[in-house]
């Protein structure tokens, strides 16, 4: 992996995670229901995980690519229904979705971190979507991981033995 690529993914993780934690903190201050606090705590943990993954990527830690792959895959699905809804984006998102009734197609992008959840809200429509940016990063990380040396590190292996 090139240094600039590692930096971009790392900065998105660190910056997006920090912004996300700040966003969750501001939302929690306005909530009064313990269930809402629980959901906010889950999203705060996801943003903290993203911050950690970003730091690992910036440091060039072994297995940073695999950890980041899982983190970016968590951001791919977008869905909403009267029963449950979920959307999580860290750093940037480019999302496309389709709403069932009335039929509606939507595209959205945002530089920053955002999250949405719903639980047992009968007024929520059926929506299925994909965060194309997160999917692209995940597919790119898979490609990078296939090229890694067997020790699973993107750092160059030092030469050993007598010259």
BELDAFEN-V527262 format. One record per helix or strand of 3 or more residues. SS is the DSSP state (alpha for helix, beta for strand). FROM is the first residue (numbers start at 1). TO is the last residue. If there is no record, write none. Layout:
SS_FROM_TO / SS_FROM_TO
//
This chain:
alpha_3_28 / alpha_34_59 / alpha_64_74 / beta_77_80 / beta_84_89 / beta_92_99 / beta_104_111 / beta_114_119 / beta_127_131 / alpha_132_146
//
